[in-house]
Amino acid sequence: MQIVVLREIPEAIGAEWNALVQEMERPEVFYTHEWALAVSRAYQSSIMPLLFLAYERDRLVGLVALATDRMQKQAFFLSAATADYCDFVGPETRRAELVGLVLAELQRLRLRMLVAANLPASSATAHAIKPVASMHGFSSFSRPAYECAQITLESPDQRRDVKLAIAAQRTLRSVIRSLERQGALVVEHLRAWPGIRAVLPDFIKAHIARFRSMGRTSHLSDPARQQFLRELSFLLSAKGQVVLSQLLVNDRPIAWNYGFQFAGSWLYYQLAFLSEWQRFSPGVCLLTKIVEAAGDDPAIHRVDLGLGSEGYKQRFTTSTHQTLHVTVTRSARRRLQEVARYHAASAIKSNTYLEHWVRRLLRRPGVPA
C-alpha cells in the first residue's frame, strides 16, 4: 500500500470510496463519501479534513477520513461529532496494515495523538489498533463508550417475535389508542429531496423548541449542524438512503425521525416532536410504526436505535452493539491522564450520591462542562 494524504474531501472518488464501504464487515452510512463530504462542507470553518487514501497499483484499497482542529495538535475522526459509528474503511483482512500506515503518517506529520471515538468494538480496527500502535511507538487506551440498542430482523422467526412483542405490550397499545382518539394517524417516510427539503425546517424547529422547553440547548441550534443535515439529505436522497419519517394526526405533523436506510439497516438517528403533544408519547408511537414497517420490509435486517440509553428503547431492544473510545498517543503523560479520567468517572457513576452532586456542580453558571 502507498498512502496519499489530502486536506480536502475530493468529489471525484465517491464511487471507489463507497465500494470500499461495502467491503466492511459491517457497512454503515456514516462511513460513506457523502457523509464525509457533508461534514467537510458544513464545518469547514472549524475543522480541517485529513484524508488518508491507501492505493495499490493505482487502485484504492483503504482510507480513513480524519480531521484536525485549527491548532493541529491531534487527529480525530472527521465524522466524530455527527456519526454514531466511525472507522477505518476497507477490507477486514487489510485493516491492520492500513492502521499501521496511517499511524506512520501521523508520526511524520508530528501529530502526537489520535482520538478514535465511536469505534465499533466488533470492528477489525478495534482488534488491531493496540498491537499496531505499539509497533509504531504509540501507546493506546481503550474504554467503553456506548452500548447501542438494536432490533434484529434477520429471520422470519425474529420478525414474527418482534411483532408479537409489540402487540403484547399494553403500554404501546395504550399510547397508540390514545393518539388515535385525537384523530386519524398517518406515518409518512420521505426519501426524495423535495419532500425532505420541505419538512426538514419543521423537524429542526421542533427539536430546538423541545430542548428549550427542558432548559437545554439543542445541537441543531448550531447553523453548521443545520447545514450539515441539509447537505447530507441532498447527497443521500439521490440514493434513497435517507428517510425522514413524520407522524401526522388529522394531517398535522407532530413527530419526526431523521434516519437512514443503508445496507439492510434502518437507523433511528434523531427524534423530534411537538412539546404540547408529549403526554401522548408521539416519539414512542412513531418508533413503533418504524419498527413495524421495518419488519414488513424484507430488505431490512436490523433497526439500529443508535447512541443513547433512553428507557423507551429498551421496550424494543433484542441485541446491542458496543462502541469504544480509543486514544492513541506518543505521550505517556496524556495516556495516564486518559486512564485516570476514565477511572474517576467510573467511580463517580458507581456512587449515586456523588454522581448527583457532580451533575449539580456542572450545571452551575461559570463551571466548565
Secondary structure, DSSP 8 states (H G I E B T S, - for coil): -EEEEESS--STTHHHHHHHHTTSSS--GGGSHHHHHHHHHHTTTTEEEEEEEEEETTEEEEEEEEEEETT---EEETTTTT-S----BS-GGGHHHHHHHHHHHHHHTT--EEEEEEEETTSHHHHHHHHHHHHTT-EEEEEEEEEEEEEE-SSHHHHHHHHHHHHH-HHHHHHHHHHHTTS-EEEEEE-SHHHHHHHHHHHHHHHHHHHHHTT---GGGSHHHHHHHHHHHHHHHTTT-EEEEEEEETTEEEEEEEEEEETTEEEEEEEEE-GGGGGG-HHHHHHHHHHHHHHT-TT--EEE--S---GGGGGT-SEEEEEEEEEEES-HHHHHHHHHHHHHHHHHHT-HHHHHHHHHHHTSTT---
